[in-house]
């Protein structure tokens, strides 16, 4: 846990500032606590002694108490702001990592777990930042301040506090280790529940078609019950830890109070000293009791932080290495040549290579089709050109310049990508098309739809371009979704077009519409298209066969019928 907490402070600068501020305010609060105890003891001792009371003493005591309350309030406000800043920083890190991750790999992951992490998961940092970190800061300075004043006032009582003070963290650690294991189990069940529930919702039509929706409802119910049981077990341990710490702290205070009371009766100490000791002894244990009570919240926050770092580490150690800025070289205007030079890609968790030793050159303005069996690595080659994947060996070049030396965002501005299964968001048709160029006017959106052969079916929708689509394009057929994706590419008007099996899963009529739109889109651009169907091949200049598992590339001229030659 300590390693995760150290990394959390390193990754989120606002948390480091929060810890420093909390420690400083805790130090001020400790001083005010000592001052309040001394003033109250003096006030009560003078009253019992029958001496004339100084009118300034009550006012000063009230001022110290108000200052102590103000410090507590400021700590709370700063902690809330730090929690919000930390969650925003970690969300930015995770979403940035997911944005840079190869979408082809991401699609195979558990979206529900990522959604749970970014929402309910990161919310667990609130009690960690608001409760655990300030309690840890107070526990590191307040007992020292109080113990120092006790030693100055009554060294015997200070010695008892010094001996009994370590009992609280010892018992807290014993219970805390068990709490950490329970919390990890609770979070694991929550992540599984969120992921499985999203998968069930996404696949509900299929489940209903096979009559398995009731079974999956029972599975979700059982997973929810397992999470409920784990949560209750974790809370039971947390309440047990509070009981243990409160008992130890109460007994420790009694070990201080009883001797000082007997010494007061025997005349060995003054009333002022006895009262000061009685006021300060609970304050010495209070920060450690608060830290023990906040340990459960801290354990859950650290567990979430560990999941965040697992997502970030999956991207690689150089995920935020500075990349040189630069403009994409465009030889001959917007006609951009592309090349893969001996590239090899290995995905984590897979024994073999996705592609191995592949070399391929696409001349500026050339149209090239990639063909081959499923799993040969065709989509991976597109991911390489998009910068979603970095080769383990070899290099990807754009206009003769290594892609890793270019600004990724600037390069993707020059590329239009149409995946095999384009994702449409819950929004209007126009908003989904405008994803290609967010600032496009309504006329430009309609022109792009017209070029993509989408204007006809859009006009038949209830509200035309203002028709709200469901998540994933619910309400449209596969061919219509594909033409919306092509409209995005038309609207972007990029010099490089990458098409990943755009006619897959389409009927003959839809395929014809998509091919005609593709032919228009390819005109005057550098195009690399993954094709499983022959309808695309007559419109390309060259066909490249990708063969697993070595990843060798076979090249022939489309339509030439000449022999096949090696080029990999």
Secondary structure, 3 states (H helix, E strand, C coil): CHHHHHHHHHHCHHHHHHHHHHHHHHHHHHHHHHHHHHHHHHHHHHHHHCCCCCHHHHHHHHHHHHHHHHHHHHHHHHHHHHHHHHHHHHHHHHHHHHHHCCHHHHCCCCHHHHHHHHHHHHHCHHHHHHHHHHHHHHHHHHHHHHHHHHHHHCHHHHHHHHHHHHHHHHHHHHHHHHHHHHHHHHHHHHHHHHHHHHHHHHCHHHHHHCCCHHHHHHHHHHHHHHHHHHHHHHHHHHHHHHHHHHHHHHHHHHHHHHHHHHHHHCCCCCHHHHHHHHHHHHHHHHHHHHHHHCHHHHHHHHHHHHHHHHHHHCCCCCCCCCCCCCCCCCCCCCCCCEEEEEEEECCCCCCCCCEEEEEEEECCCCEEEEECCCCCCHHHHHHHHHCCCCCCEEEEEECCEEHHHCCHHHHHCCEEEECCCCCCCCCEHHHHHHHHCCCCCHHHHHHHHHHCCCHHHHHCCCCHHHCECCCCCCCCCHHHHHHHHHHHHHHHCCCEEEEECCCCCCCHHHHHHHHHHHHHHHCCCEEEEECCCCCCHHHCCEEEEEECCCCEEEEEECCCCCCCEECC
